[in-house]
Amino acid sequence: MLYMLAAIGAICVAVLLWRAFVASPEQAGEPGERRIPRPGRPSRPSPIAPDDDPDFLRKLGERKPPPPEPDGN
């Protein structure tokens, strides 16, 4: 019984390793079956954090009120 469980475990590990490292998507299916490639991620720009966005920082500088002028007493 123990040998059978070890054999099943070894077969499972071998299949997982084979699928992970050897098999290409064309080889993983049936011999006559064509696999449809999965679409990649859409190519949209990633969002920019406000502290990395130069336009946002420039607008902050424009909105900031000028420092108060010291009195000339």
N, C-alpha and C positions, 0 to 999 in steps of 0.2 A: 504494500500500500504506500509506504513511504517513497519507494523508488518511482512509483507511478506519479505521485505528486511532484517529485523532483523533475521527472521527465516533462511533465506538463509545464512546470515553471520554466525550465530551460527552453522549451519550444516557444513559450510566450516572450521570453527575453530575446531570443534569436529573431523572432518576427519583428518585434519592436525595433531592434537595432537595424535590421535589414531595411525596414520602412523609413527609418530616420536617416540612414547614411548612404544606402546603396540605391534604392529605388527612386527613379525620377517619376514625375507625375504621369508620363506616357506609359511607363512600365507597371505602374501600380494597378491599373484597371485590367479588364479582360483583353486578350490579345487583339480582337477586332474592334474594340470599343475606343472611340475618340473622346478624350476628356476636354471639356471646355475650360480654358484658362480663367482663373479668378481675376476679376478686375482689381487694379491697384487702388491705392487711396486717391481721392480727388486732389488735384494739384491747386489747392487754395492756400494763400499765405496764412501762416500761423498768426494768432493775435499777438500784438505787442503790448507789453506791460506799460502802464503810464510813465513809470520812471525811466523806461528805455526809449520812449517816443520823443524825438526832438521837437516835433510840432507842439505836443502837449506842454513840454517844458517851456517853449517859447511863449505860448499863450499864458502860462502862469506868470512869467516875467512881465508881460504886458498888462495883466490884470492887477498886479501888485501895486498898491498905492505908493507914491514916492515917500521916502522917509521924512519925518517932520524936520523943518529947518530950525536950528537953535536960535533962540532970541539973542539979539545983539545988545543986551544991556550992558 
